[in-house]
Amino acid sequence: MSFSIVGTGSALPDRVVTNGELSSFLDTSDEWIRTRTGISERRVCTTETLDELASAAAEQALESAGARASELDLIVCSTTTSDHLLPAEACAVAERIGATCPAFDVSAGCAGFVFALDAAEGWFARDRARRVLVVSAEKMSRILDWSDRATCVLFGDGAAAAILEQGGDGPLSLRLSTRANTSDLNVPGIAGSSPFDRTEHPASLVEMRGRSVFRFGVMSVVSEVQAMSAEAGVGVSDIDHFVFHQANERILDAACERLGLEPGRVAHTLADTGNMSSACIPYALDRLARAGELCEGELVALVGFGAGLDVGSALLRWGSPRG
């Protein structure tokens, strides 16, 4: 069963942390960070909770769609950095916005938004939902080693959301895959306090093999765009907008060069937000939508990749059956 995105929203913390500020306590510089990542600044939570950011993004998406929380049939939240292990972040969003529908989380790293779209599509296919809220919310600052310049300079906090409605002409392609690898990008779990536990418990901080993830990212974007185009029976040149996970500007540049994409067709939000994990793709969609750059009937390709190593891609036709 097809669905369309009929509204988007996003929310960022107020606090801006520049590369210059990071260089005051790290062995780094603005030039070092910008030339290697494309990032100039990022947003970091100070007083905001992830519940607040996720709910604000959801409310903005509802307003954009002209919908009410009471009309939602499902809420799916992609996150790896929730404010609580229990309940799901989606339940906190439901409570805050006044929804009474089922709500659950998915954890697929930076590919989480597309995995959430796939979960929603299943509800539409079984005719169990007409309107679904997908929220991607990440507070990456809570799992960073702020003494490690190789990782802490890359990430930021934020949330973004989309309202999906049953019907329309899409998705033309929706693909999920996992190249099982738990060591290239990993955050160890919490230790707990069991008196019977004799295992080692490293800190719950991001561990990443940067070069391996870089290669995986470039390969994933290129192969997924080509596969989606073939599956949908359209040429890469027929796709109007490309929204890739915002991990590193060099990954985007390398993938775009291999695909022969003009810069104007590819979303770029990384410079001002850093890597917000699963929130990157819906945030970029919201920026494009609010700038009036997404037109009815245009093709939009999404590719997310991250821990797992998970990959999610979708080819959507922009436009909405309201109702």
N, C-alpha and C positions, 0 to 999 in steps of 0.2 A: 504494500500500500504506500502510495506516495505522500510526501509532506512538503510544506513550504515554510520558510522562515518569514514570519510576518512582523517581527519586532525585535529590536536589540537594545542592550543597555550595558553600561560599564561603570565601575567605581574604582578610584585609586586613593591611596592614603594621601594626606596633605604634605607629608614630609618628603622633600626632594633631597637626595644625597648625590652630590656631584663627584666626578672622578677626583677633583681637587681635594675634596674633603676626605676621601678614602686615602689619598696620598699623605695625609697628615699623620696617619697611624700605620700605614702599610708601606712596604718597600716597592712603590709603584709610582706612576705619574699619569696625568691626563692623556698624554701622548701615547704612553705604553698601552693603556686600556683601549683608547679609541682605535689605534692602528691594528690591534689584534682582535678586537671584538665588534667595533662599530658603536659601542655604547658610550654616551656622554654623561648620562645621569639615570637614576632609578628612583622609584617611590618605595618608601619603607614605613611600615606601621610603627606608630609611637603609642597613641591612645586608642587607635581603632582596633576592633576585633575583626576576625574574618567573618563572623556572623553578620556584623554590621555591613561590611563591604559587599558580601554576597547578596544580602537582602536589598541593599541600595541598587545594585545592578539589576536584580530581579524586578524591582518596582519600576525602574526606568524602562526595562524591556516591556513590561505590561502596559505602561503608558504609551510607549511607541506603537504597540499593537492594538491599542484601544480595547484592551481586555481587562477583566477583573480577576483577582486571585481565586474567587469563588468558582470561576469557570474552568480552572485547571483540572485536568484529569490525572496528571502525573508530574512529579518534579524529580529530575535526575541532576545530581551535582557531581562534577568531576573535581577531585581534590586529592592531594597527598599530604596536606598540611592543615587539616581541620583543627578547629579550636578544641575538639574533644574526640576521643576515640569512640565514645558512645554518648549520645546518639549520632546518627549520620548528620553531616553538615546540611544535607537537604531537609532534614527534619527541623533544624533550627531556622532555615529559610522559611519553611512552611508556617512555622509558628509566628514568625515576625511579620509575614505579609498577610496572614489570615487565611491560608489555604487549608483545605481539609482532605486533600487527595493523598494517595500513596506517595512516599518520598524515600529515595535511597541514593547512595553514593556509588560511584565507580572510581577505581584507582588504576589508571593506565599511564601515569606519568604525564609527559608533555603531549601525548596523543589522546589525552582524556576526553577532550571535547568531541572528537569524532567518534570515540567509543560510546559516549553518551548519546550521540545522534543515532548510532546503530541500535542502542537499547530502546530509544524512543520509537524508531521505525518498527520494531517488533510489536509494540503496543498498538501502533496504527494498523499494522498488517492484521492483527487479531481483532481489530475493531473494538479495542478496549479504551481508546482515547481519541478525542477530537482536538484537544489542545494540550500541549506539553511545554513545560518550562525546563530548559537546560541551563544550568549555571556552572561556570568554571571559576573556582576561587582558590587562590594560593597565597599563603603567607610564608614565602620562601625564606625570609629573614630569620625565622625561628629555627631553621635546620642548617644554617651556614656556620662554618668555622671562620669567624671574622678576623682571624690571623693568617688565613690562607689566601694569598692574592690570586691564586690560580682559579679559585671558585667563587669567593664572595663578591668579586667585582662583576660577576655575570648576571646576578639575579635581582629581581624586584618583587614587590607584592602588588596584588590587584585582583579584581574580579570582573567578569563579564557574563552576559546572559543573552539567551535567545528564546523567543516564543515560537513554537512550531505548531502549525495547523495541518490537519489531515486534508489531503487533496493536493492538486497542483501537478506540476510536471517535474518531479524530482524525488529523490536524487537519481541522476542518470547512472551513477556508479557510487558504491559505498563499500570500501574494502578495509578489512582489519587483518593484521598479521603480527606474529611474535617470533623474533629470532632469540630464543631463550638464552639470556645472558644476564646473570645477576651481579656480576662483578664490575662491569664497565661503568655503571652508574647506580649507586647504591646508597641508601640511608639505613644504617642498622636500627633495629627496633628498640623499644624502651626496655629497661632492665627489669622493672618490677621489683617485688620484694619477697619472692618465694624462698623459704628457708631450705628448700630441696634442690634449688637450681645451682648446678656446678659449672655451667657454661660461661664463657667469656662474654662481656658486654661492652663493646666499644661505644663511644659516644654517638648519639643519634644525629650525626652531621653528614652532609653530602660528601661522598667519596666518588671521584670521577676520573676515568682515564680519558683525558681530553682528546688525544689524537685518534683513538679508536672511535669515540663518539662522533668526532668530526667526519671521519670517513663514512661512518654509518649514516649520518645525516645527509650528506651529499648524495650518496647512493640511493637512499630511500626517496628523497624528493624526485630525483630523475626517474627512477624506475616506476614510482607510483603515478606520476603525471603521464608517462607513456602508457602504462597499463590502463589507466582510467580513460584515456583518449581512445584506445583500441576497443575497450569494453563498450563505450558509449557510441562508437562509430563517428567520432568527430576528430578533426585534426588539432594538434596542439595550438596551431595558429588561430583556431576558431574559439579558443577559450579567452574570455575578456579579462578576467581577473584571477590572479594567483595569490592565495593567502597561505603562506608556509609558516611553520613554527619558527618563532623568532629566537633562535638560539645563539647565533653568531653571524655577523654580516658577511664574513668570509664563506660560511656555508651557503648562504643565499647567493652570493656572487658566483661561486663555483658551480652551483646547480643551475643557475640562470644561464651561465655561459654554455654549459653542456646542452641545455634545452633550446638555446637560441632565443631567449625571452628578452624583450625590450624592458628596460627598468620601469617604465611607466605602468606596466601591467602587473607589477609585483608589489604587494603591500610591504611597507617598511615602518615599523613602530619601535624597533629595538633601541634606537638612539636615546629615546626619552623614557623608556620604561624598564630596560633590561629584559632578561628572560623571566617571564611570569608563569612558566610551565604551562599547564593546560589552559590558562586564561589568555595566552597570547593570540590564538586564532580568533576566538569570539571578540576579543578586544579590537583586533584589526578590522573585523567585519563591522563592528559598531562604528569605528572611526570612518570607514568608507561610507557606510549608510548615512551617517549624520552629515557627511560632507557632500551628499548627493551624487556620489560617484558610482553607485550601484543602480542600474536601470532595469526596468521590467524586461524579462526575457534574456538577460545577459547570463553567460556561463561563468561560474565561479568555482575554481578548484582549490580544495583545502588539503594540506598534507601536514600531519603531526607526527613527530617521532620522539622517542625518549626511553626512559627506564623500562626495562623489560627483557630485551629491548622491543618495545611495542611500536607499531606503525599503524596509523589510521588515515585514510584518505577518502574524500568525497567530492563528487562533481555535481554541483547544484545548478539549477536554473532559477535565477532570482525572479521573484514575483510571488504574489500571495493570493490565494483564494480566501478572502475575508468572510468569516461566518462560522 
